[in-house]
Amino acid sequence: MTTTINISLPQAMYLTAKKTVSTRGYTSFSELVREALRFVLYPRLTENGFTPEFENEVLRIANNPKEPFKRWDGKTPFSKFVLENSPQ
């Protein structure tokens, strides 16, 4: 469920945000606003939307993959893939 809201922005901020939507690859202005709110409301999340601990584990595993190397299929939830393939 979503809620629609109206916000007021200074013209310069709006134009900069609109440009950011294009240059950073957001699909909409709303997506940019939601991401900005996440960083304020959930400051522990990294830019990728993970906790620092989870992201560090992903990076550690990527740098030291198990043998044989397993590739994420893009269908399995990524967190499940990482947890099932992390060293015990």
Long-range contacts (C-beta under 8 A, 24 or more apart in sequence): 7-33, 54-79, 54-82, 57-82, 57-86, 58-82, 61-85, 61-86, 61-87
